Amino acid sequence: MIQVTRLNGAAFHLNALYIEKVESFPDTTITLTTGTKYVVLDSMDTVNDRIIKFYQSVQLLSNPHLRGEEDEE
């Protein structure tokens, strides 16, 4: 789960596994695989950093090929 902030200042958590895309219109819009969209105060870079940290914490990015490391032994 990652924490994000609604435009009214209320914080909430999203399951990062369901995030399909993150866009900036200039407000950051998060689209889930269900089609639900959330507009948040957090910048796109901040949301992306939180997603990566979440993936690392659940070892989703532990595979060297997913990290982009070609010659991992």
CHARMM internal coordinates of N, CA and C (Angstrom, degrees):
IC EDIT
DIST 1 N 1 CA 1.4528
DIST 1 CA 1 C 1.5316
ANGL 1 N 1 CA 1 C 108.63
DIST 1 C 2 N 1.3234
ANGL 1 CA 1 C 2 N 114.97
DIHE 1 N 1 CA 1 C 2 N 143.40
DIST 2 N 2 CA 1.4626
ANGL 1 C 2 N 2 CA 120.34
DIHE 1 CA 1 C 2 N 2 CA 174.19
DIST 2 CA 2 C 1.5182
ANGL 2 N 2 CA 2 C 108.60
DIHE 1 C 2 N 2 CA 2 C -120.60
DIST 2 C 3 N 1.3197
ANGL 2 CA 2 C 3 N 115.34
DIHE 2 N 2 CA 2 C 3 N 148.07
DIST 3 N 3 CA 1.4582
ANGL 2 C 3 N 3 CA 119.75
DIHE 2 CA 2 C 3 N 3 CA 178.14
DIST 3 CA 3 C 1.5164
ANGL 3 N 3 CA 3 C 109.18
DIHE 2 C 3 N 3 CA 3 C -95.18
DIST 3 C 4 N 1.3354
ANGL 3 CA 3 C 4 N 115.97
DIHE 3 N 3 CA 3 C 4 N 133.59
DIST 4 N 4 CA 1.4620
ANGL 3 C 4 N 4 CA 123.07
DIHE 3 CA 3 C 4 N 4 CA 174.92
DIST 4 CA 4 C 1.5275
ANGL 4 N 4 CA 4 C 108.18
DIHE 3 C 4 N 4 CA 4 C -133.77
DIST 4 C 5 N 1.3283
ANGL 4 CA 4 C 5 N 115.96
DIHE 4 N 4 CA 4 C 5 N 168.79
DIST 5 N 5 CA 1.4615
ANGL 4 C 5 N 5 CA 120.53
DIHE 4 CA 4 C 5 N 5 CA -175.55
DIST 5 CA 5 C 1.5248
ANGL 5 N 5 CA 5 C 110.26
DIHE 4 C 5 N 5 CA 5 C -122.51
DIST 5 C 6 N 1.3221
ANGL 5 CA 5 C 6 N 115.70
DIHE 5 N 5 CA 5 C 6 N 126.64
DIST 6 N 6 CA 1.4741
ANGL 5 C 6 N 6 CA 120.89
DIHE 5 CA 5 C 6 N 6 CA 176.33
DIST 6 CA 6 C 1.5247
ANGL 6 N 6 CA 6 C 109.84
DIHE 5 C 6 N 6 CA 6 C -66.30
DIST 6 C 7 N 1.3185
ANGL 6 CA 6 C 7 N 116.96
DIHE 6 N 6 CA 6 C 7 N 165.52
DIST 7 N 7 CA 1.4613
ANGL 6 C 7 N 7 CA 121.25
DIHE 6 CA 6 C 7 N 7 CA 179.22
DIST 7 CA 7 C 1.5206
ANGL 7 N 7 CA 7 C 112.28
DIHE 6 C 7 N 7 CA 7 C -62.34
DIST 7 C 8 N 1.3462
ANGL 7 CA 7 C 8 N 117.82
DIHE 7 N 7 CA 7 C 8 N -24.91
DIST 8 N 8 CA 1.4717
ANGL 7 C 8 N 8 CA 120.65
DIHE 7 CA 7 C 8 N 8 CA 178.83
DIST 8 CA 8 C 1.5285
ANGL 8 N 8 CA 8 C 112.31
DIHE 7 C 8 N 8 CA 8 C -84.91
DIST 8 C 9 N 1.3325
ANGL 8 CA 8 C 9 N 117.80
DIHE 8 N 8 CA 8 C 9 N 2.35
DIST 9 N 9 CA 1.4613
ANGL 8 C 9 N 9 CA 121.99
DIHE 8 CA 8 C 9 N 9 CA 177.02
DIST 9 CA 9 C 1.5174
ANGL 9 N 9 CA 9 C 115.07
DIHE 8 C 9 N 9 CA 9 C 95.25
DIST 9 C 10 N 1.3364
ANGL 9 CA 9 C 10 N 117.89
DIHE 9 N 9 CA 9 C 10 N -4.79
DIST 10 N 10 CA 1.4697
ANGL 9 C 10 N 10 CA 121.12
DIHE 9 CA 9 C 10 N 10 CA -179.65
DIST 10 CA 10 C 1.5274
ANGL 10 N 10 CA 10 C 109.93
DIHE 9 C 10 N 10 CA 10 C -80.33
DIST 10 C 11 N 1.3186
ANGL 10 CA 10 C 11 N 115.47
DIHE 10 N 10 CA 10 C 11 N 128.94
DIST 11 N 11 CA 1.4609
ANGL 10 C 11 N 11 CA 120.91
DIHE 10 CA 10 C 11 N 11 CA 178.58
DIST 11 CA 11 C 1.5243
ANGL 11 N 11 CA 11 C 110.00
DIHE 10 C 11 N 11 CA 11 C -85.56
DIST 11 C 12 N 1.3322
ANGL 11 CA 11 C 12 N 116.54
DIHE 11 N 11 CA 11 C 12 N 145.82
DIST 12 N 12 CA 1.4588
ANGL 11 C 12 N 12 CA 121.38
DIHE 11 CA 11 C 12 N 12 CA 174.27
DIST 12 CA 12 C 1.5184
ANGL 12 N 12 CA 12 C 108.71
DIHE 11 C 12 N 12 CA 12 C -151.16
DIST 12 C 13 N 1.3111
ANGL 12 CA 12 C 13 N 116.06
DIHE 12 N 12 CA 12 C 13 N 169.93
DIST 13 N 13 CA 1.4644
ANGL 12 C 13 N 13 CA 121.54
DIHE 12 CA 12 C 13 N 13 CA -177.30
DIST 13 CA 13 C 1.5216
ANGL 13 N 13 CA 13 C 110.57
DIHE 12 C 13 N 13 CA 13 C -114.33
DIST 13 C 14 N 1.3313
ANGL 13 CA 13 C 14 N 114.92
DIHE 13 N 13 CA 13 C 14 N 142.13
DIST 14 N 14 CA 1.4603
ANGL 13 C 14 N 14 CA 122.55
DIHE 13 CA 13 C 14 N 14 CA 175.58
DIST 14 CA 14 C 1.5168
ANGL 14 N 14 CA 14 C 108.55
DIHE 13 C 14 N 14 CA 14 C -120.59
DIST 14 C 15 N 1.3205
ANGL 14 CA 14 C 15 N 116.43
DIHE 14 N 14 CA 14 C 15 N 144.69
DIST 15 N 15 CA 1.4521
ANGL 14 C 15 N 15 CA 120.58
DIHE 14 CA 14 C 15 N 15 CA 173.10
DIST 15 CA 15 C 1.5228
ANGL 15 N 15 CA 15 C 107.29
DIHE 14 C 15 N 15 CA 15 C -78.64
DIST 15 C 16 N 1.3280
ANGL 15 CA 15 C 16 N 116.34
DIHE 15 N 15 CA 15 C 16 N 112.87
DIST 16 N 16 CA 1.4587
ANGL 15 C 16 N 16 CA 121.87
DIHE 15 CA 15 C 16 N 16 CA -174.82
DIST 16 CA 16 C 1.5271
ANGL 16 N 16 CA 16 C 112.61
DIHE 15 C 16 N 16 CA 16 C -64.47
DIST 16 C 17 N 1.3152
ANGL 16 CA 16 C 17 N 117.70
DIHE 16 N 16 CA 16 C 17 N -19.84
DIST 17 N 17 CA 1.4578
ANGL 16 C 17 N 17 CA 120.08
DIHE 16 CA 16 C 17 N 17 CA 179.30
DIST 17 CA 17 C 1.5241
ANGL 17 N 17 CA 17 C 112.13
DIHE 16 C 17 N 17 CA 17 C -68.71
DIST 17 C 18 N 1.3298
ANGL 17 CA 17 C 18 N 116.94
DIHE 17 N 17 CA 17 C 18 N -20.57
DIST 18 N 18 CA 1.4626
ANGL 17 C 18 N 18 CA 121.50
DIHE 17 CA 17 C 18 N 18 CA -178.89
DIST 18 CA 18 C 1.5289
ANGL 18 N 18 CA 18 C 113.58
DIHE 17 C 18 N 18 CA 18 C -97.31
DIST 18 C 19 N 1.3283
ANGL 18 CA 18 C 19 N 117.15
DIHE 18 N 18 CA 18 C 19 N 3.28
DIST 19 N 19 CA 1.4614
ANGL 18 C 19 N 19 CA 119.97
DIHE 18 CA 18 C 19 N 19 CA -179.48
DIST 19 CA 19 C 1.5247
ANGL 19 N 19 CA 19 C 109.14
DIHE 18 C 19 N 19 CA 19 C -80.87
DIST 19 C 20 N 1.3255
ANGL 19 CA 19 C 20 N 115.12
DIHE 19 N 19 CA 19 C 20 N 122.41
DIST 20 N 20 CA 1.4628
ANGL 19 C 20 N 20 CA 121.09
DIHE 19 CA 19 C 20 N 20 CA 179.28
DIST 20 CA 20 C 1.5230
ANGL 20 N 20 CA 20 C 110.85
DIHE 19 C 20 N 20 CA 20 C -91.23
DIST 20 C 21 N 1.3499
ANGL 20 CA 20 C 21 N 116.50
DIHE 20 N 20 CA 20 C 21 N -44.79
DIST 21 N 21 CA 1.4597
ANGL 20 C 21 N 21 CA 119.26
DIHE 20 CA 20 C 21 N 21 CA 178.97
DIST 21 CA 21 C 1.5161
ANGL 21 N 21 CA 21 C 110.90
DIHE 20 C 21 N 21 CA 21 C -154.71
DIST 21 C 22 N 1.3338
ANGL 21 CA 21 C 22 N 114.04
DIHE 21 N 21 CA 21 C 22 N 156.12
DIST 22 N 22 CA 1.4596
ANGL 21 C 22 N 22 CA 122.62
DIHE 21 CA 21 C 22 N 22 CA 177.41
DIST 22 CA 22 C 1.5242
ANGL 22 N 22 CA 22 C 105.96
DIHE 21 C 22 N 22 CA 22 C -126.64
DIST 22 C 23 N 1.3298
ANGL 22 CA 22 C 23 N 115.91
DIHE 22 N 22 CA 22 C 23 N 125.21
DIST 23 N 23 CA 1.4592
ANGL 22 C 23 N 23 CA 120.74
DIHE 22 CA 22 C 23 N 23 CA -177.11
DIST 23 CA 23 C 1.5181
ANGL 23 N 23 CA 23 C 110.10
DIHE 22 C 23 N 23 CA 23 C -129.94
DIST 23 C 24 N 1.3318
ANGL 23 CA 23 C 24 N 115.63
DIHE 23 N 23 CA 23 C 24 N 160.94
DIST 24 N 24 CA 1.4554
ANGL 23 C 24 N 24 CA 121.22
DIHE 23 CA 23 C 24 N 24 CA 177.27
DIST 24 CA 24 C 1.5175
ANGL 24 N 24 CA 24 C 108.35
DIHE 23 C 24 N 24 CA 24 C -125.29
DIST 24 C 25 N 1.3510
ANGL 24 CA 24 C 25 N 116.62
DIHE 24 N 24 CA 24 C 25 N 120.81
DIST 25 N 25 CA 1.4763
ANGL 24 C 25 N 25 CA 121.02
DIHE 24 CA 24 C 25 N 25 CA -174.22
DIST 25 CA 25 C 1.5214
ANGL 25 N 25 CA 25 C 116.97
DIHE 24 C 25 N 25 CA 25 C -117.91
DIST 25 C 26 N 1.2382
ANGL 25 CA 25 C 26 N 135.03
DIHE 25 N 25 CA 25 C 26 N 0.73
DIST 26 N 26 CA 1.4488
ANGL 25 C 26 N 26 CA 130.37
DIHE 25 CA 25 C 26 N 26 CA 24.42
DIST 26 CA 26 C 1.5272
ANGL 26 N 26 CA 26 C 114.56
DIHE 25 C 26 N 26 CA 26 C -90.10
DIST 26 C 27 N 1.3398
ANGL 26 CA 26 C 27 N 119.26
DIHE 26 N 26 CA 26 C 27 N -16.46
DIST 27 N 27 CA 1.4691
ANGL 26 C 27 N 27 CA 118.74
DIHE 26 CA 26 C 27 N 27 CA 175.41
DIST 27 CA 27 C 1.5251
ANGL 27 N 27 CA 27 C 108.47
DIHE 26 C 27 N 27 CA 27 C -68.54
DIST 27 C 28 N 1.3128
ANGL 27 CA 27 C 28 N 115.78
DIHE 27 N 27 CA 27 C 28 N 144.49
DIST 28 N 28 CA 1.4606
ANGL 27 C 28 N 28 CA 120.58
DIHE 27 CA 27 C 28 N 28 CA -179.73
DIST 28 CA 28 C 1.5183
ANGL 28 N 28 CA 28 C 109.56
DIHE 27 C 28 N 28 CA 28 C -75.46
DIST 28 C 29 N 1.3239
ANGL 28 CA 28 C 29 N 115.99
DIHE 28 N 28 CA 28 C 29 N 124.77
DIST 29 N 29 CA 1.4565
ANGL 28 C 29 N 29 CA 122.30
DIHE 28 CA 28 C 29 N 29 CA 179.79
DIST 29 CA 29 C 1.5198
ANGL 29 N 29 CA 29 C 108.82
DIHE 28 C 29 N 29 CA 29 C -117.01
DIST 29 C 30 N 1.3361
ANGL 29 CA 29 C 30 N 116.17
DIHE 29 N 29 CA 29 C 30 N 126.24
DIST 30 N 30 CA 1.4638
ANGL 29 C 30 N 30 CA 122.52
DIHE 29 CA 29 C 30 N 30 CA 179.55
DIST 30 CA 30 C 1.5204
ANGL 30 N 30 CA 30 C 107.49
DIHE 29 C 30 N 30 CA 30 C -107.92
DIST 30 C 31 N 1.3236
ANGL 30 CA 30 C 31 N 116.34
DIHE 30 N 30 CA 30 C 31 N 123.95
DIST 31 N 31 CA 1.4587
ANGL 30 C 31 N 31 CA 121.64
DIHE 30 CA 30 C 31 N 31 CA 178.05
DIST 31 CA 31 C 1.5199
ANGL 31 N 31 CA 31 C 108.77
DIHE 30 C 31 N 31 CA 31 C -108.13
DIST 31 C 32 N 1.3252
ANGL 31 CA 31 C 32 N 116.09
DIHE 31 N 31 CA 31 C 32 N 128.43
DIST 32 N 32 CA 1.4609
ANGL 31 C 32 N 32 CA 121.30
DIHE 31 CA 31 C 32 N 32 CA 178.41
DIST 32 CA 32 C 1.5198
ANGL 32 N 32 CA 32 C 110.11
DIHE 31 C 32 N 32 CA 32 C -91.69
DIST 32 C 33 N 1.3174
ANGL 32 CA 32 C 33 N 116.70
DIHE 32 N 32 CA 32 C 33 N 165.41
DIST 33 N 33 CA 1.4581
ANGL 32 C 33 N 33 CA 121.35
DIHE 32 CA 32 C 33 N 33 CA 178.83
DIST 33 CA 33 C 1.5213
ANGL 33 N 33 CA 33 C 111.68
DIHE 32 C 33 N 33 CA 33 C -64.55
DIST 33 C 34 N 1.3263
ANGL 33 CA 33 C 34 N 117.65
DIHE 33 N 33 CA 33 C 34 N -18.06
DIST 34 N 34 CA 1.4638
ANGL 33 C 34 N 34 CA 122.15
DIHE 33 CA 33 C 34 N 34 CA 178.03
DIST 34 CA 34 C 1.5257
ANGL 34 N 34 CA 34 C 112.00
DIHE 33 C 34 N 34 CA 34 C -81.95
DIST 34 C 35 N 1.3413
ANGL 34 CA 34 C 35 N 116.78
DIHE 34 N 34 CA 34 C 35 N -8.45
DIST 35 N 35 CA 1.4472
ANGL 34 C 35 N 35 CA 121.47
DIHE 34 CA 34 C 35 N 35 CA -177.20
DIST 35 CA 35 C 1.5183
ANGL 35 N 35 CA 35 C 113.66
DIHE 34 C 35 N 35 CA 35 C 95.82
DIST 35 C 36 N 1.3243
ANGL 35 CA 35 C 36 N 117.61
DIHE 35 N 35 CA 35 C 36 N -9.85
DIST 36 N 36 CA 1.4574
ANGL 35 C 36 N 36 CA 122.19
DIHE 35 CA 35 C 36 N 36 CA 178.27
DIST 36 CA 36 C 1.5244
ANGL 36 N 36 CA 36 C 109.34
DIHE 35 C 36 N 36 CA 36 C -67.96
DIST 36 C 37 N 1.3376
ANGL 36 CA 36 C 37 N 116.02
DIHE 36 N 36 CA 36 C 37 N 136.93
DIST 37 N 37 CA 1.4613
ANGL 36 C 37 N 37 CA 121.07
DIHE 36 CA 36 C 37 N 37 CA 179.32
DIST 37 CA 37 C 1.5215
ANGL 37 N 37 CA 37 C 109.84
DIHE 36 C 37 N 37 CA 37 C -118.28
DIST 37 C 38 N 1.3132
ANGL 37 CA 37 C 38 N 115.88
DIHE 37 N 37 CA 37 C 38 N 140.92
DIST 38 N 38 CA 1.4598
ANGL 37 C 38 N 38 CA 122.94
DIHE 37 CA 37 C 38 N 38 CA 176.60
DIST 38 CA 38 C 1.5203
ANGL 38 N 38 CA 38 C 108.16
DIHE 37 C 38 N 38 CA 38 C -125.95
DIST 38 C 39 N 1.3212
ANGL 38 CA 38 C 39 N 116.66
DIHE 38 N 38 CA 38 C 39 N 132.72
DIST 39 N 39 CA 1.4588
ANGL 38 C 39 N 39 CA 122.11
DIHE 38 CA 38 C 39 N 39 CA 173.52
DIST 39 CA 39 C 1.5212
ANGL 39 N 39 CA 39 C 106.43
DIHE 38 C 39 N 39 CA 39 C -102.74
DIST 39 C 40 N 1.3372
ANGL 39 CA 39 C 40 N 115.92
DIHE 39 N 39 CA 39 C 40 N 126.33
DIST 40 N 40 CA 1.4658
ANGL 39 C 40 N 40 CA 120.53
DIHE 39 CA 39 C 40 N 40 CA -173.38
DIST 40 CA 40 C 1.5195
ANGL 40 N 40 CA 40 C 111.11
DIHE 39 C 40 N 40 CA 40 C -128.16
DIST 40 C 41 N 1.3322
ANGL 40 CA 40 C 41 N 115.23
DIHE 40 N 40 CA 40 C 41 N 160.60
DIST 41 N 41 CA 1.4628
ANGL 40 C 41 N 41 CA 121.92
DIHE 40 CA 40 C 41 N 41 CA 177.43
DIST 41 CA 41 C 1.5222
ANGL 41 N 41 CA 41 C 112.66
DIHE 40 C 41 N 41 CA 41 C -75.25
DIST 41 C 42 N 1.3204
ANGL 41 CA 41 C 42 N 117.54
DIHE 41 N 41 CA 41 C 42 N -28.86
DIST 42 N 42 CA 1.4640
ANGL 41 C 42 N 42 CA 122.12
DIHE 41 CA 41 C 42 N 42 CA -175.85
DIST 42 CA 42 C 1.5297
ANGL 42 N 42 CA 42 C 110.14
DIHE 41 C 42 N 42 CA 42 C -63.06
DIST 42 C 43 N 1.3253
ANGL 42 CA 42 C 43 N 116.04
DIHE 42 N 42 CA 42 C 43 N 144.01
DIST 43 N 43 CA 1.4625
ANGL 42 C 43 N 43 CA 119.64
DIHE 42 CA 42 C 43 N 43 CA 178.78
DIST 43 CA 43 C 1.5285
ANGL 43 N 43 CA 43 C 110.31
DIHE 42 C 43 N 43 CA 43 C -70.65
DIST 43 C 44 N 1.3300
ANGL 43 CA 43 C 44 N 115.86
DIHE 43 N 43 CA 43 C 44 N 159.98
DIST 44 N 44 CA 1.4519
ANGL 43 C 44 N 44 CA 121.13
DIHE 43 CA 43 C 44 N 44 CA 179.52
DIST 44 CA 44 C 1.5380
ANGL 44 N 44 CA 44 C 110.42
DIHE 43 C 44 N 44 CA 44 C -61.07
DIST 44 C 45 N 1.3310
ANGL 44 CA 44 C 45 N 117.24
DIHE 44 N 44 CA 44 C 45 N -39.94
DIST 45 N 45 CA 1.4646
ANGL 44 C 45 N 45 CA 120.83
DIHE 44 CA 44 C 45 N 45 CA 179.13
DIST 45 CA 45 C 1.5211
ANGL 45 N 45 CA 45 C 111.39
DIHE 44 C 45 N 45 CA 45 C -64.21
DIST 45 C 46 N 1.3291
ANGL 45 CA 45 C 46 N 117.25
DIHE 45 N 45 CA 45 C 46 N -40.27
DIST 46 N 46 CA 1.4618
ANGL 45 C 46 N 46 CA 121.28
DIHE 45 CA 45 C 46 N 46 CA 178.53
DIST 46 CA 46 C 1.5242
ANGL 46 N 46 CA 46 C 110.81
DIHE 45 C 46 N 46 CA 46 C -63.84
DIST 46 C 47 N 1.3316
ANGL 46 CA 46 C 47 N 116.40
DIHE 46 N 46 CA 46 C 47 N -44.90
DIST 47 N 47 CA 1.4690
ANGL 46 C 47 N 47 CA 120.56
DIHE 46 CA 46 C 47 N 47 CA 178.89
DIST 47 CA 47 C 1.5247
ANGL 47 N 47 CA 47 C 110.08
DIHE 46 C 47 N 47 CA 47 C -62.54
DIST 47 C 48 N 1.3397
ANGL 47 CA 47 C 48 N 117.18
DIHE 47 N 47 CA 47 C 48 N -44.27
DIST 48 N 48 CA 1.4652
ANGL 47 C 48 N 48 CA 120.20
DIHE 47 CA 47 C 48 N 48 CA 178.79
DIST 48 CA 48 C 1.5229
ANGL 48 N 48 CA 48 C 111.77
DIHE 47 C 48 N 48 CA 48 C -61.64
DIST 48 C 49 N 1.3367
ANGL 48 CA 48 C 49 N 117.31
DIHE 48 N 48 CA 48 C 49 N -41.26
DIST 49 N 49 CA 1.4704
ANGL 48 C 49 N 49 CA 120.70
DIHE 48 CA 48 C 49 N 49 CA 177.34
DIST 49 CA 49 C 1.5254
ANGL 49 N 49 CA 49 C 111.20
DIHE 48 C 49 N 49 CA 49 C -61.58
DIST 49 C 50 N 1.3260
ANGL 49 CA 49 C 50 N 116.77
DIHE 49 N 49 CA 49 C 50 N -41.50
DIST 50 N 50 CA 1.4674
ANGL 49 C 50 N 50 CA 120.36
DIHE 49 CA 49 C 50 N 50 CA 179.26
DIST 50 CA 50 C 1.5210
ANGL 50 N 50 CA 50 C 111.32
DIHE 49 C 50 N 50 CA 50 C -66.52
DIST 50 C 51 N 1.3277
ANGL 50 CA 50 C 51 N 117.31
DIHE 50 N 50 CA 50 C 51 N -37.37
DIST 51 N 51 CA 1.4661
ANGL 50 C 51 N 51 CA 120.91
DIHE 50 CA 50 C 51 N 51 CA 177.37
DIST 51 CA 51 C 1.5271
ANGL 51 N 51 CA 51 C 109.87
DIHE 50 C 51 N 51 CA 51 C -63.54
DIST 51 C 52 N 1.3204
ANGL 51 CA 51 C 52 N 117.19
DIHE 51 N 51 CA 51 C 52 N -45.95
DIST 52 N 52 CA 1.4689
ANGL 51 C 52 N 52 CA 121.15
DIHE 51 CA 51 C 52 N 52 CA 179.89
DIST 52 CA 52 C 1.5234
ANGL 52 N 52 CA 52 C 110.54
DIHE 51 C 52 N 52 CA 52 C -61.93
DIST 52 C 53 N 1.3290
ANGL 52 CA 52 C 53 N 117.87
DIHE 52 N 52 CA 52 C 53 N -44.18
DIST 53 N 53 CA 1.4686
ANGL 52 C 53 N 53 CA 121.06
DIHE 52 CA 52 C 53 N 53 CA 178.48
DIST 53 CA 53 C 1.5273
ANGL 53 N 53 CA 53 C 110.98
DIHE 52 C 53 N 53 CA 53 C -62.13
DIST 53 C 54 N 1.3347
ANGL 53 CA 53 C 54 N 116.54
DIHE 53 N 53 CA 53 C 54 N -39.30
DIST 54 N 54 CA 1.4658
ANGL 53 C 54 N 54 CA 119.92
DIHE 53 CA 53 C 54 N 54 CA 177.23
DIST 54 CA 54 C 1.5243
ANGL 54 N 54 CA 54 C 110.45
DIHE 53 C 54 N 54 CA 54 C -63.57
DIST 54 C 55 N 1.3340
ANGL 54 CA 54 C 55 N 116.83
DIHE 54 N 54 CA 54 C 55 N -47.98
DIST 55 N 55 CA 1.4670
ANGL 54 C 55 N 55 CA 120.81
DIHE 54 CA 54 C 55 N 55 CA 179.44
DIST 55 CA 55 C 1.5295
ANGL 55 N 55 CA 55 C 110.76
DIHE 54 C 55 N 55 CA 55 C -58.24
DIST 55 C 56 N 1.3304
ANGL 55 CA 55 C 56 N 116.56
DIHE 55 N 55 CA 55 C 56 N -41.16
DIST 56 N 56 CA 1.4633
ANGL 55 C 56 N 56 CA 119.80
DIHE 55 CA 55 C 56 N 56 CA 178.26
DIST 56 CA 56 C 1.5248
ANGL 56 N 56 CA 56 C 111.57
DIHE 55 C 56 N 56 CA 56 C -66.07
DIST 56 C 57 N 1.3282
ANGL 56 CA 56 C 57 N 117.30
DIHE 56 N 56 CA 56 C 57 N -37.20
DIST 57 N 57 CA 1.4630
ANGL 56 C 57 N 57 CA 120.53
DIHE 56 CA 56 C 57 N 57 CA -178.22
DIST 57 CA 57 C 1.5297
ANGL 57 N 57 CA 57 C 112.05
DIHE 56 C 57 N 57 CA 57 C -67.72
DIST 57 C 58 N 1.3269
ANGL 57 CA 57 C 58 N 117.20
DIHE 57 N 57 CA 57 C 58 N -29.02
DIST 58 N 58 CA 1.4650
ANGL 57 C 58 N 58 CA 120.33
DIHE 57 CA 57 C 58 N 58 CA 177.13
DIST 58 CA 58 C 1.5318
ANGL 58 N 58 CA 58 C 110.98
DIHE 57 C 58 N 58 CA 58 C -99.38
DIST 58 C 59 N 1.3364
ANGL 58 CA 58 C 59 N 115.45
DIHE 58 N 58 CA 58 C 59 N 10.62
DIST 59 N 59 CA 1.4583
ANGL 58 C 59 N 59 CA 124.81
DIHE 58 CA 58 C 59 N 59 CA 176.83
DIST 59 CA 59 C 1.5274
ANGL 59 N 59 CA 59 C 112.88
DIHE 58 C 59 N 59 CA 59 C 59.76
DIST 59 C 60 N 1.3075
ANGL 59 CA 59 C 60 N 116.40
DIHE 59 N 59 CA 59 C 60 N 30.68
DIST 60 N 60 CA 1.4507
ANGL 59 C 60 N 60 CA 120.95
DIHE 59 CA 59 C 60 N 60 CA 175.12
DIST 60 CA 60 C 1.5214
ANGL 60 N 60 CA 60 C 110.43
DIHE 59 C 60 N 60 CA 60 C -72.77
DIST 60 C 61 N 1.3363
ANGL 60 CA 60 C 61 N 116.60
DIHE 60 N 60 CA 60 C 61 N -27.85
DIST 61 N 61 CA 1.4535
ANGL 60 C 61 N 61 CA 121.49
DIHE 60 CA 60 C 61 N 61 CA 178.65
DIST 61 CA 61 C 1.5215
ANGL 61 N 61 CA 61 C 111.55
DIHE 60 C 61 N 61 CA 61 C -100.61
DIST 61 C 62 N 1.3167
ANGL 61 CA 61 C 62 N 117.71
DIHE 61 N 61 CA 61 C 62 N 25.03
DIST 62 N 62 CA 1.4628
ANGL 61 C 62 N 62 CA 119.64
DIHE 61 CA 61 C 62 N 62 CA -179.06
DIST 62 CA 62 C 1.5241
ANGL 62 N 62 CA 62 C 112.05
DIHE 61 C 62 N 62 CA 62 C -82.22
DIST 62 C 63 N 1.3243
ANGL 62 CA 62 C 63 N 118.00
DIHE 62 N 62 CA 62 C 63 N -16.44
DIST 63 N 63 CA 1.4576
ANGL 62 C 63 N 63 CA 122.20
DIHE 62 CA 62 C 63 N 63 CA 178.09
DIST 63 CA 63 C 1.5260
ANGL 63 N 63 CA 63 C 108.66
DIHE 62 C 63 N 63 CA 63 C -75.26
DIST 63 C 64 N 1.3624
ANGL 63 CA 63 C 64 N 118.88
DIHE 63 N 63 CA 63 C 64 N 122.34
DIST 64 N 64 CA 1.4652
ANGL 63 C 64 N 64 CA 120.62
DIHE 63 CA 63 C 64 N 64 CA -177.33
DIST 64 CA 64 C 1.5239
ANGL 64 N 64 CA 64 C 113.20
DIHE 63 C 64 N 64 CA 64 C -60.44
DIST 64 C 65 N 1.3237
ANGL 64 CA 64 C 65 N 118.42
DIHE 64 N 64 CA 64 C 65 N -28.17
DIST 65 N 65 CA 1.4603
ANGL 64 C 65 N 65 CA 120.94
DIHE 64 CA 64 C 65 N 65 CA 179.74
DIST 65 CA 65 C 1.5271
ANGL 65 N 65 CA 65 C 110.69
DIHE 64 C 65 N 65 CA 65 C -71.12
DIST 65 C 66 N 1.3353
ANGL 65 CA 65 C 66 N 118.49
DIHE 65 N 65 CA 65 C 66 N -32.73
DIST 66 N 66 CA 1.4515
ANGL 65 C 66 N 66 CA 121.76
DIHE 65 CA 65 C 66 N 66 CA 176.14
DIST 66 CA 66 C 1.5076
ANGL 66 N 66 CA 66 C 111.88
DIHE 65 C 66 N 66 CA 66 C -72.37
DIST 66 C 67 N 1.3480
ANGL 66 CA 66 C 67 N 116.41
DIHE 66 N 66 CA 66 C 67 N -28.85
DIST 67 N 67 CA 1.4604
ANGL 66 C 67 N 67 CA 120.96
DIHE 66 CA 66 C 67 N 67 CA 178.83
DIST 67 CA 67 C 1.5159
ANGL 67 N 67 CA 67 C 111.67
DIHE 66 C 67 N 67 CA 67 C -79.98
DIST 67 C 68 N 1.3383
ANGL 67 CA 67 C 68 N 118.01
DIHE 67 N 67 CA 67 C 68 N -11.13
DIST 68 N 68 CA 1.4507
ANGL 67 C 68 N 68 CA 121.97
DIHE 67 CA 67 C 68 N 68 CA 179.91
DIST 68 CA 68 C 1.5106
ANGL 68 N 68 CA 68 C 113.60
DIHE 67 C 68 N 68 CA 68 C 91.67
DIST 68 C 69 N 1.3270
ANGL 68 CA 68 C 69 N 117.19
DIHE 68 N 68 CA 68 C 69 N 13.19
DIST 69 N 69 CA 1.4512
ANGL 68 C 69 N 69 CA 121.26
DIHE 68 CA 68 C 69 N 69 CA 178.55
DIST 69 CA 69 C 1.5166
ANGL 69 N 69 CA 69 C 109.03
DIHE 68 C 69 N 69 CA 69 C -91.09
DIST 69 C 70 N 1.3075
ANGL 69 CA 69 C 70 N 116.37
DIHE 69 N 69 CA 69 C 70 N 111.02
DIST 70 N 70 CA 1.4636
ANGL 69 C 70 N 70 CA 121.93
DIHE 69 CA 69 C 70 N 70 CA -173.99
DIST 70 CA 70 C 1.5251
ANGL 70 N 70 CA 70 C 113.04
DIHE 69 C 70 N 70 CA 70 C -73.04
DIST 70 C 71 N 1.3463
ANGL 70 CA 70 C 71 N 116.68
DIHE 70 N 70 CA 70 C 71 N -47.49
DIST 71 N 71 CA 1.4637
ANGL 70 C 71 N 71 CA 120.61
DIHE 70 CA 70 C 71 N 71 CA -170.18
DIST 71 CA 71 C 1.5196
ANGL 71 N 71 CA 71 C 112.94
DIHE 70 C 71 N 71 CA 71 C -105.50
DIST 71 C 72 N 1.3051
ANGL 71 CA 71 C 72 N 117.94
DIHE 71 N 71 CA 71 C 72 N 43.46
DIST 72 N 72 CA 1.4650
ANGL 71 C 72 N 72 CA 122.90
DIHE 71 CA 71 C 72 N 72 CA 178.12
DIST 72 CA 72 C 1.5290
ANGL 72 N 72 CA 72 C 108.99
DIHE 71 C 72 N 72 CA 72 C -75.08
DIST 72 C 73 N 1.3334
ANGL 72 CA 72 C 73 N 116.66
DIHE 72 N 72 CA 72 C 73 N 130.71
DIST 73 N 73 CA 1.4632
ANGL 72 C 73 N 73 CA 119.84
DIHE 72 CA 72 C 73 N 73 CA 179.35
DIST 73 CA 73 C 1.4940
ANGL 73 N 73 CA 73 C 111.24
DIHE 72 C 73 N 73 CA 73 C -107.75
END
COOR INIT
IC SEED 1 N 1 CA 1 C
IC BUILD
